[in-house]
Amino acid sequence: MDITSEDSTIRAKGVDYLNACVKATHAIGASSFSGVIYSQHVKAMSHRPDPKLWDYSADSLRPVALHAQDLGVLIGLEPVNRYETCLVNTCEQALHLKKMIGVDSVKVHLDTYHMNIEEKSFYEATKMAGDDLIHYHLCENDRGIPGTGLVDWDGIFKALAEINYTGNAALESFVDCTDNMNTWVWRQLAPNGDVLLKEGVDFIQKKQKEYGLVK
């Protein structure tokens, strides 16, 4: 179902799948559907993406975005790191793909874990997203407890305050081993999930108050 596949039949299946996801999003009363929806996740590549790959993605996402717009659902493009996609690694690239798609319902979804690898500045990338930002994954550079690593939280929350961000955000960190280790967590990043959640949320709420994002 890769919408950047050379095979048009596969791309069409991808469009059908994404439209079904949009329909399900609307059915449960959610306002947005986002993530790595612009290409196969961890797509094997032997060369840098050429313009054709961008065209496949934009042309496939356009009808999905129009379907979402009809249902009042927003589509979020999430840049992720170079080891998980060859296509959209930065906020600037997400905005480029949004422009290619040309539908207002397409927005941007940022993730601090991936930004730590790909962006030059957490502050500048967040400011660049501006009014197109609809979701933010808040996690530390090692996926551990926010506030214990290298992420520039002050830059992030300063930018969020300056763009008057009122959208969604989620603490996306991993600590436990599961049957599906695609989270790539090979060591204990916190004592347990409960500690990670409590300390992470406490830290994030403190930053929200510090930068005037909550009363």
TORMARGU-469523 format. One line per field, with one value per residue (C-alpha): residue in three letters; residue number from 1; x, y, z. Coordinates in steps of 0.02 Angstrom, whole numbers, plus 32768, in hexadecimal, padded with zeros to 4 digits. Layout:
N
residuo: (Ala	...);
num: (NUM	...);
X: (X	...);
Y: (Y	...);
Z: (Z	...);
# end
This chain:
215
residuo: (Met	Asp	Ile	Thr	Ser	Glu	Asp	Ser	Thr	Ile	Arg	Ala	Lys	Gly	Val	Asp	Tyr	Leu	Asn	Ala	Cys	Val	Lys	Ala	Thr	His	Ala	Ile	Gly	Ala	Ser	Ser	Phe	Ser	Gly	Val	Ile	Tyr	Ser	Gln	His	Val	Lys	Ala	Met	Ser	His	Arg	Pro	Asp	Pro	Lys	Leu	Trp	Asp	Tyr	Ser	Ala	Asp	Ser	Leu	Arg	Pro	Val	Ala	Leu	His	Ala	Gln	Asp	Leu	Gly	Val	Leu	Ile	Gly	Leu	Glu	Pro	Val	Asn	Arg	Tyr	Glu	Thr	Cys	Leu	Val	Asn	Thr	Cys	Glu	Gln	Ala	Leu	His	Leu	Lys	Lys	Met	Ile	Gly	Val	Asp	Ser	Val	Lys	Val	His	Leu	Asp	Thr	Tyr	His	Met	Asn	Ile	Glu	Glu	Lys	Ser	Phe	Tyr	Glu	Ala	Thr	Lys	Met	Ala	Gly	Asp	Asp	Leu	Ile	His	Tyr	His	Leu	Cys	Glu	Asn	Asp	Arg	Gly	Ile	Pro	Gly	Thr	Gly	Leu	Val	Asp	Trp	Asp	Gly	Ile	Phe	Lys	Ala	Leu	Ala	Glu	Ile	Asn	Tyr	Thr	Gly	Asn	Ala	Ala	Leu	Glu	Ser	Phe	Val	Asp	Cys	Thr	Asp	Asn	Met	Asn	Thr	Trp	Val	Trp	Arg	Gln	Leu	Ala	Pro	Asn	Gly	Asp	Val	Leu	Leu	Lys	Glu	Gly	Val	Asp	Phe	Ile	Gln	Lys	Lys	Gln	Lys	Glu	Tyr	Gly	Leu	Val	Lys);
num: (1	2	3	4	5	6	7	8	9	10	11	12	13	14	15	16	17	18	19	20	21	22	23	24	25	26	27	28	29	30	31	32	33	34	35	36	37	38	39	40	41	42	43	44	45	46	47	48	49	50	51	52	53	54	55	56	57	58	59	60	61	62	63	64	65	66	67	68	69	70	71	72	73	74	75	76	77	78	79	80	81	82	83	84	85	86	87	88	89	90	91	92	93	94	95	96	97	98	99	100	101	102	103	104	105	106	107	108	109	110	111	112	113	114	115	116	117	118	119	120	121	122	123	124	125	126	127	128	129	130	131	132	133	134	135	136	137	138	139	140	141	142	143	144	145	146	147	148	149	150	151	152	153	154	155	156	157	158	159	160	161	162	163	164	165	166	167	168	169	170	171	172	173	174	175	176	177	178	179	180	181	182	183	184	185	186	187	188	189	190	191	192	193	194	195	196	197	198	199	200	201	202	203	204	205	206	207	208	209	210	211	212	213	214	215);
X: (8000	8097	805A	810B	8115	8141	80A7	8009	7F9E	7FFB	7FEB	7F30	7F22	7F80	7F05	7E73	7EC4	7EE5	7E33	7DF5	7E63	7E19	7D6A	7D92	7DDC	7D3A	7CD0	7D20	7D10	7DC9	7E04	7EA4	7EFD	7FBA	8061	80D1	8045	80A6	810D	8133	817F	8235	8232	82CD	832A	83D0	83D1	838F	82D7	82BC	822F	81C5	81B9	817B	80FD	80BB	80A3	8050	7FDF	7FA7	7F8A	7F26	7E84	7E9C	7EAD	7E11	7DB1	7DEE	7DBC	7D0B	7D00	7D4D	7DEA	7E9C	7F2E	7FD5	807D	80FB	81B3	8219	82D1	833C	833A	827C	825B	82BA	8232	81FD	8280	8266	81DB	8214	81FC	8151	811D	8163	80F8	8061	807A	8086	7FE3	7F8E	7EFE	7EDB	7EB5	7F6C	7FCD	806D	808F	8139	8195	8226	827D	828E	82AF	8345	8395	835F	833D	83BF	834F	82B7	8280	8290	823B	81A8	8198	81A1	810C	80A8	7FED	8004	8038	7FAC	8005	80A6	80FC	815A	81E6	829C	832C	833C	827E	8293	824A	8234	82AC	8336	8392	83C9	8326	8318	8275	8283	8296	81FF	818B	81C5	8196	80F0	80C4	80F5	8086	7FFC	7FEF	7F4B	7F51	7F70	800F	803F	80C7	8110	8194	81BB	8201	81BE	81F0	8164	814C	8160	8207	81F3	81FF	82B9	82C5	8358	837D	831A	82F7	8294	8270	81C5	8139	80DF	8179	8198	80E5	80DA	8182	816F	80C2	80F9	818A	8120	8098	811D	815D	80AC	8092	813E	811A	8065	8016	7FA1	7F59);
Y: (8000	8073	8112	8130	8086	807B	800C	8074	7FE4	7FE8	80A5	8097	801A	8096	8120	80AC	807F	8134	8165	80DA	8120	81CD	8184	812A	81CA	8225	8195	819B	8258	8280	831F	82E6	8251	825D	8204	81B8	81B3	81F4	8157	80A8	80AF	8073	8068	8015	808D	8085	813B	81E4	8203	824D	82C5	8232	81F1	829B	82A1	81F4	8227	82CE	8289	81FB	8268	82EC	8285	824B	82FF	8331	82A1	82D7	838B	8354	82FB	8388	8324	836A	8308	8316	82F3	82B9	82CE	823D	8216	81D9	8125	811C	817A	81C4	8241	82B8	82D1	8389	8407	8462	83C2	83A5	8454	8434	8398	83F6	8479	83F2	83A3	844C	8426	848E	83F6	83C1	83F6	83CB	8357	836D	82F1	8326	827D	828C	8348	8326	82C5	8329	83DF	8466	84BD	8482	8537	8563	84C4	84DF	8594	855F	84EB	857D	8574	84CF	8475	8403	8381	8372	82D4	8305	828C	8290	8273	81BE	81A4	81AB	8225	82D6	834F	82CF	82DD	8350	8395	8453	845D	8518	8538	84C9	8517	85C7	85A6	8554	85ED	8664	860A	85FE	8543	84F8	8451	83A1	835C	82B1	8269	81E5	8185	80CB	8067	7FB5	7F21	7EDB	7E52	7EDA	7F2F	7FAB	802D	8003	800E	7F9F	7FE0	801F	80D8	80F1	8086	805B	80A2	80F1	8153	818B	81C6	8223	8279	829F	82EB	834F	8397	83C2	8414	847A	84BA	84E1	854F	859E	85D8	8609	857D	8551	85BA);
Z: (8000	7FE9	7F93	7F52	7EFD	7E44	7E32	7E18	7E5A	7F00	7F09	7EEC	7F7B	7FE8	7FBE	7FE8	808E	80BE	808F	8101	818C	8172	8178	821A	8262	823E	827F	832C	8335	8326	82D2	827D	8230	8227	8225	81A0	8122	808B	8065	80A3	8151	814C	808E	8046	7FD3	7F76	7F3F	7F74	7F4E	7EA2	7E72	7E38	7EEB	7F27	7E99	7EC3	7F78	7F52	7ECA	7F3C	7FD5	7F75	7F68	801D	8056	7FF4	8042	80ED	80CA	809D	8146	81AA	81D1	81C8	817F	81D9	8185	8207	81DA	821F	8221	8190	81CE	81C2	8120	808E	8064	80EF	8177	81A1	81BB	811E	80B8	8104	80D1	8023	8011	8055	7FCD	7F47	7F83	7F82	7FF7	8094	8100	80F9	8193	81F2	8285	82DC	834B	83BC	83B0	82F4	82FB	836B	82DC	8244	8272	8291	8311	8372	8382	82CA	828E	8303	82CD	8217	822E	8273	8251	81F5	8296	82D4	833E	83A1	83E3	8480	84AB	84DD	8465	84A3	84B1	856F	85EE	85A7	85FD	861B	8575	84E9	84A1	84A5	8504	8522	8468	8443	84C3	8498	83E2	8412	8479	83EC	836D	83F0	83DA	8415	83BB	83F9	8447	8488	84F5	8481	84DF	84EB	857A	8579	850D	84A1	8420	839C	83B9	832C	83B6	83BA	8478	84A6	8556	85EC	85CE	866F	870A	86BE	8655	86EA	871E	866B	8659	86FF	86F5	863C	864F	86E8	8685	85EC	8655	86AE	8606	85CD	8665	8658	85A6	85C3	855D	85EC	8678);
# end
